[in-house]
Amino acid sequence: MLSRAVGAATIVALDDGTAPYFRPRRDAFPTATDEHWQRADQLDPAAVDDGEWRLRFHCFAIRSDAGVTLVDAGIGPAADADGAWSAVPGQLPDELAAAGIDPAEVDTVVLTHLHSDHIGWAALDEPYFGNAMYVLQQAEWAALDKFGPAARSRVVEPLQARDQLRLLDGDARLNAASRIVATPGHTPGHQSVLVEAGDTTVAITGDLLVHAIQLVDPDLAYLYEDDPALARESRIRLLQGNPVLATSHLGKPYVETW
């Protein structure tokens, strides 16, 4: 259990599981060079296994006087019909318990985007976090058909039925400890969360970057970005602020230098 204090807030990294990437990693970054891969493997050795890519599935809980915010909801309890490449059982409930967090005390769930490995525990027939408002960008909701039927039927519709879905149009403040910034490109309505205090900023990045190779060279496009040029612009804009990064898929949840 890895935590990071940012002023009066504490960010807790939650590990929902690890799985191999579903295709050769070089396919995912077709313009990357051998030098890119060598530097990326030095930066994040835990993400490489016998020359292939192993992904972690991190979520993050932000605890502060304002309450408990969860950023992303992992891969879920079992294989998803729309995302079998991440077909390992998630362990987020155990991770929350180990952190001393009852799902009932989570008051906000920020979904960075609607890919299956970020919404797995969001709703299981009904919202898993029954007292939480779930926060999503309007642009992501408008592009719902891009994400397969499970995102609609298992997540968005149950949340809407119980009035637990809040749609944003761009940047917004969550509370005194954190704010949301729109970082589109990976998906139409991708968003990230900044936790700030004084000169310290931790950026919870979702899939703004998915591999250390995009820290070695932020210009590198990932094969499954909806709009690679816009994703590159969002990534570079956020990195220019030189935050500590809290990442979804790198071997270690926090990255301080790149």
C-alpha positions as CSV (number, residue, x, y, z in Angstrom):
1,M,0.0,0.0,0.0
2,L,1.7,3.2,-1.2
3,S,0.5,6.6,-0.1
4,R,1.6,10.1,-0.9
5,A,0.8,13.1,1.3
6,V,-0.1,16.3,-0.5
7,G,-0.8,19.0,2.1
8,A,-3.8,17.8,4.1
9,A,-4.7,15.2,1.5
10,T,-3.4,11.7,1.2
11,I,-3.3,9.8,-2.0
12,V,-3.4,6.0,-1.7
13,A,-2.4,3.8,-4.6
14,L,-4.7,0.8,-5.0
15,D,-3.6,-2.2,-7.2
16,D,-6.4,-4.0,-8.9
17,G,-4.2,-6.5,-10.7
18,T,-1.6,-7.2,-13.3
19,A,-2.0,-8.7,-16.8
20,P,0.1,-9.2,-19.9
21,Y,-0.7,-6.8,-22.8
22,F,-2.7,-8.6,-25.4
23,R,-0.3,-8.1,-28.4
24,P,3.4,-7.5,-29.0
25,R,4.2,-4.2,-27.3
26,R,6.0,-2.8,-30.3
27,D,2.7,-2.9,-32.1
28,A,1.3,-0.5,-29.5
29,F,3.9,2.2,-30.3
30,P,4.8,1.6,-34.0
31,T,7.0,4.7,-34.4
32,A,9.2,3.9,-31.3
33,T,12.9,3.1,-31.8
34,D,15.1,0.6,-30.1
35,E,16.6,3.5,-28.1
36,H,13.1,4.5,-26.9
37,W,12.4,1.0,-25.7
38,Q,15.8,0.7,-24.0
39,R,15.3,4.0,-22.1
40,A,11.7,3.1,-21.2
41,D,12.8,-0.3,-19.8
42,Q,15.4,1.4,-17.6
43,L,12.8,3.9,-16.4
44,D,10.2,1.3,-15.6
45,P,11.7,-2.2,-15.4
46,A,8.7,-3.7,-13.7
47,A,6.6,-3.2,-16.9
48,V,8.7,-5.6,-19.0
49,D,8.7,-9.4,-18.8
50,D,10.8,-11.3,-21.3
51,G,10.5,-8.5,-23.7
52,E,6.8,-8.1,-23.4
53,W,4.6,-5.6,-21.7
54,R,3.0,-6.2,-18.3
55,L,0.3,-3.8,-17.2
56,R,-0.6,-2.8,-13.7
57,F,-4.2,-1.6,-13.1
58,H,-3.9,1.1,-10.5
59,C,-6.7,3.1,-9.0
60,F,-6.2,6.0,-6.5
61,A,-8.1,7.1,-3.4
62,I,-7.8,10.7,-2.2
63,R,-8.5,11.1,1.5
64,S,-8.9,14.6,2.9
65,D,-11.2,16.6,5.2
66,A,-13.5,16.9,2.2
67,G,-14.1,13.2,2.1
68,V,-12.9,10.2,0.0
69,T,-12.5,10.4,-3.7
70,L,-11.8,7.4,-5.8
71,V,-10.1,7.9,-9.2
72,D,-11.0,5.1,-11.6
73,A,-12.6,1.7,-10.8
74,G,-10.2,-0.9,-12.2
75,I,-10.8,-4.0,-14.2
76,G,-13.6,-5.4,-12.0
77,P,-14.3,-8.9,-10.6
78,A,-14.0,-11.0,-13.7
79,A,-13.3,-11.0,-17.4
80,D,-15.3,-8.4,-19.3
81,A,-16.8,-9.4,-22.6
82,D,-15.7,-6.1,-24.1
83,G,-12.2,-6.3,-22.6
84,A,-11.0,-9.9,-22.4
85,W,-7.4,-8.7,-22.8
86,S,-7.6,-7.7,-19.1
87,A,-9.3,-10.9,-18.1
88,V,-7.8,-11.2,-14.6
89,P,-9.9,-10.9,-11.4
90,G,-9.5,-7.5,-9.8
91,Q,-8.8,-7.1,-6.1
92,L,-10.0,-3.5,-5.5
93,P,-12.3,-4.4,-2.6
94,D,-9.4,-6.1,-0.8
95,E,-7.2,-3.1,-1.5
96,L,-9.8,-0.7,-0.2
97,A,-10.2,-2.8,3.0
98,A,-6.4,-2.8,3.5
99,A,-6.4,1.0,3.2
100,G,-9.2,1.2,5.8
101,I,-11.7,2.5,3.3
102,D,-15.3,1.3,3.4
103,P,-17.0,1.6,-0.1
104,A,-19.8,3.4,1.7
105,E,-17.6,6.3,2.7
106,V,-16.5,7.0,-0.9
107,D,-18.4,10.2,-1.8
108,T,-16.9,10.8,-5.3
109,V,-15.8,8.5,-8.1
110,V,-13.9,10.2,-10.9
111,L,-13.9,8.0,-14.1
112,T,-11.0,9.2,-16.2
113,H,-12.6,7.5,-19.2
114,L,-14.9,4.6,-20.1
115,H,-12.5,1.9,-21.2
116,S,-13.2,-1.4,-19.5
117,D,-10.1,-1.5,-17.4
118,H,-11.1,1.8,-15.7
119,I,-14.8,1.1,-14.9
120,G,-14.8,-2.6,-13.8
121,W,-16.0,-2.0,-10.2
122,A,-18.0,1.2,-10.9
123,A,-21.3,-0.8,-11.0
124,L,-22.2,-4.4,-10.6
125,D,-25.9,-4.4,-11.5
126,E,-26.1,-1.3,-9.2
127,P,-23.4,1.3,-8.3
128,Y,-20.7,-0.4,-6.2
129,F,-20.1,2.9,-4.3
130,G,-23.7,3.6,-3.3
131,N,-23.1,6.9,-1.7
132,A,-20.9,8.4,-4.3
133,M,-21.4,10.8,-7.2
134,Y,-19.6,9.5,-10.3
135,V,-18.0,12.2,-12.4
136,L,-17.5,12.0,-16.1
137,Q,-16.9,14.4,-18.9
138,Q,-19.9,15.3,-21.1
139,A,-17.7,14.6,-24.2
140,E,-17.2,11.0,-22.9
141,W,-20.9,10.5,-22.4
142,A,-21.6,11.8,-25.8
143,A,-19.2,9.3,-27.3
144,L,-20.7,6.4,-25.4
145,D,-21.3,4.2,-28.4
146,K,-17.5,4.0,-28.9
147,F,-17.1,1.9,-25.7
148,G,-19.3,-1.2,-26.3
149,P,-22.6,-2.2,-24.7
150,A,-21.1,-3.0,-21.3
151,A,-20.2,0.6,-20.6
152,R,-23.7,1.7,-21.3
153,S,-25.7,-1.1,-19.7
154,R,-23.5,-2.0,-16.7
155,V,-22.2,1.5,-15.8
156,V,-23.8,4.6,-17.3
157,E,-27.4,3.5,-17.2
158,P,-27.4,2.2,-13.6
159,L,-25.7,5.4,-12.5
160,Q,-28.2,7.6,-14.4
161,A,-31.1,5.6,-13.0
162,R,-30.0,6.3,-9.4
163,D,-29.0,10.0,-10.2
164,Q,-25.4,9.2,-9.4
165,L,-23.8,10.6,-12.6
166,R,-22.5,14.1,-12.8
167,L,-21.4,15.3,-16.3
168,L,-18.7,18.0,-16.6
169,D,-17.9,20.2,-19.5
170,G,-14.1,20.8,-19.1
171,D,-12.1,21.7,-16.0
172,A,-13.8,21.8,-12.6
173,R,-12.8,21.9,-8.9
174,L,-13.7,18.8,-6.9
175,N,-12.9,20.2,-3.5
176,A,-10.2,22.2,-1.7
177,A,-7.7,19.4,-2.2
178,S,-8.2,18.5,-5.9
179,R,-9.5,19.5,-9.3
180,I,-10.3,17.9,-12.6
181,V,-8.6,18.9,-15.8
182,A,-9.9,17.8,-19.2
183,T,-7.1,15.9,-21.1
184,P,-8.9,14.6,-24.2
185,G,-7.3,12.5,-26.9
186,H,-6.9,9.0,-25.6
187,T,-10.7,9.1,-25.6
188,P,-13.0,12.1,-26.5
189,G,-13.7,13.0,-22.9
190,H,-10.6,11.8,-21.0
191,Q,-9.9,13.6,-17.8
192,S,-7.2,13.7,-15.2
193,V,-7.2,14.8,-11.5
194,L,-4.7,17.2,-9.9
195,V,-4.1,17.1,-6.2
196,E,-2.3,20.3,-5.2
197,A,-0.8,21.9,-2.1
198,G,1.8,24.7,-2.2
199,D,4.4,23.9,-4.7
200,T,3.5,20.2,-4.9
201,T,1.2,18.8,-7.6
202,V,0.3,15.1,-8.1
203,A,-1.4,14.4,-11.4
204,I,-3.5,11.2,-11.5
205,T,-3.3,10.6,-15.2
206,G,-5.6,7.8,-16.2
207,D,-4.5,6.8,-19.7
208,L,-3.0,10.2,-20.6
209,L,0.1,8.1,-20.8
210,V,0.0,4.3,-20.7
211,H,3.7,3.3,-20.8
212,A,7.0,4.8,-19.7
213,I,8.0,5.2,-23.4
214,Q,5.6,8.2,-23.5
215,L,7.7,9.8,-20.8
216,V,10.9,9.1,-22.7
217,D,9.2,10.8,-25.7
218,P,5.8,12.4,-25.0
219,D,5.3,12.8,-28.8
220,L,4.9,9.0,-29.2
221,A,1.4,8.0,-30.1
222,Y,-0.2,4.9,-28.6
223,L,-2.0,2.8,-31.2
224,Y,-5.4,3.0,-29.4
225,E,-5.6,6.7,-28.9
226,D,-8.9,8.1,-30.3
227,D,-7.2,11.3,-31.5
228,P,-3.4,10.9,-31.3
229,A,-2.6,14.6,-32.0
230,L,-5.0,15.8,-29.3
231,A,-3.7,13.1,-26.9
232,R,-0.1,14.3,-27.5
233,E,-1.2,17.9,-26.9
234,S,-2.9,17.0,-23.6
235,R,0.0,14.9,-22.5
236,I,2.7,17.6,-23.2
237,R,0.5,20.3,-21.6
238,L,0.2,18.4,-18.3
239,L,3.8,17.3,-18.2
240,Q,5.0,20.9,-18.6
241,G,3.8,21.5,-15.1
242,N,6.4,18.9,-13.9
243,P,4.0,17.2,-11.5
244,V,4.5,13.9,-9.7
245,L,2.6,11.4,-11.8
246,A,0.2,8.8,-10.4
247,T,-0.2,6.4,-13.2
248,S,-2.6,3.6,-14.1
249,H,-0.4,1.2,-15.9
250,L,3.3,1.8,-15.1
251,G,5.1,-0.7,-12.8
252,K,5.2,1.8,-9.9
253,P,2.2,3.9,-9.3
254,Y,4.1,7.1,-8.7
255,V,6.7,8.6,-11.1
256,E,8.7,11.7,-10.0
257,T,11.3,12.1,-12.8
258,W,11.4,11.3,-16.5
